[in-house]
Amino acid sequence: MKKFHGKRVAEVLETKDYTIFKFRNDNRVIKPNHVKYLVKKMSEKGWLKTSTVVINGNGDVIDGQHRVKAAIQVGIPIRFRVERGAGIDEITEMNTGQKNWSPFDHLHKFVARGNDNYIKFDNFIKEFPTFRITECAMFLNNSNSSVDRRVFEEGRWVCKNVNIARTWANNVLSLKPYFEKYYNKSIFVRAMIKILSNKKEFVFEEFLHKVNLRPTKLVPCGTVEQYVELIEDIYNYRRSEKVNLRF
């Protein structure tokens, strides 16, 4: 058997003393379905030998809380290592960029830490649950530009004007009776945000009136650009001074 050389930097321990493990409210939101899946796997095969949970000196689970929850239910030993001094910063660093962390997980993390910008975000998506989180971010950015993922995951995202975001979201919602299957689809919402953020001459109330006059003109499109062109056509109906919304 080949011998490997290197510096020993961490000791892996194993225990069934589950009282060691503590769960932080600013860590990833625990998903019951994922715990259920791991319970099934662990019931069949036990603890995966290559898997190691990370805790800090206080017993806070820094990485592996789903595995810990599942192991407790199954009643098997947990393998772990201790990173003394690890805490909030290490959780953030460890989880930033990980695919298994969703935007909602990062949002929850910073809401739990009292970040006002993320609390506003959380309140907004609860107020407007019909829109996807990416479009909610655009509403709150008051812009059709996407949020930088790393900035968001590192807790550096800053909310712009919530009142503007709320107005724009309600504008789009008011189109639901005319466009029920498509009003909250990503490309349509992005087209509306693009116009609302870049075209100050666009008056939404006038557009809504034109939609009411010719509701069948609001039809599904395949791209943001096609929707912008469609909205421009509807908006300019019976207008002496045409408005260009595309450029």
Secondary structure, DSSP 4 states (H G I P E B T S, - for coil): ------------EEE--GGG-B--TTSPPP-HHHHHHHHHHHHHH-S-TT--EEE-TT-BEEE-HHHHHHHHHHT--EEEEE-TT--HHHHHHHHTT-TTS-HHHHHHHHHHTT-HHHHHHHHHHHH-TTS-HHHHHHHHHTSSSPPPHHHHHTT------HHHHHHHHHHHHTTTTTSTTTTTSHHHHHHHHHHHHH-TT--HHHHHHHHHHSGGG----SSHHHHHHHHHHHHTTT-SS------
